């Protein structure tokens, strides 16, 4: 057997090193793709959890109760009263606090900054009603509009005459709503 020439050994070594780098690059690419898949799944899961939380009866009741207790303070005028700011801040604390608490329970490692970044980056994937609910936490004008709409609906349900006397057809006795 002939001894290997130094040049051939060097080329074989370089080839081996090159293949090692190639395998490392492939591994790196594979890990990046895997991270992207996991991130997409995690993103979808977080958005799914968020939608679930906002649709929960407890969240809906909390929001309904807040709107009902505070809507009478709001008037459809261009000028805003100082109390609106206090009510808005309480609204944010109440609803955002509930959302954060539930998401922390459902998705370990959750942070509000992660959620906000995610929603901003993928707003096309977020349900429009969910987006509006979240926007009301970040946009005072939308919050005020929500309050005024709720107040209007509440007034329509009660009628314009709260002391209206309704007569029962069954017995002719006046009933008060």
Secondary structure, 3 states (H helix, E strand, C coil): CCCCCHHHHHHHHHHHHHHHHHHHHHHHHHHHHHHHHHHHHHHHHHHHHHHHHHHCHHHHHHHHHHHHHHHHHCCCCCCCCHHHHHHHHHHHHHHHHHHHHHHHHHCCCCCHHHHHHHHHHCHHHCCHHHHHHHHHHHCHHHHHHHHHHHHHHHHHHHCCCCCCEEECCCCCCEEEC
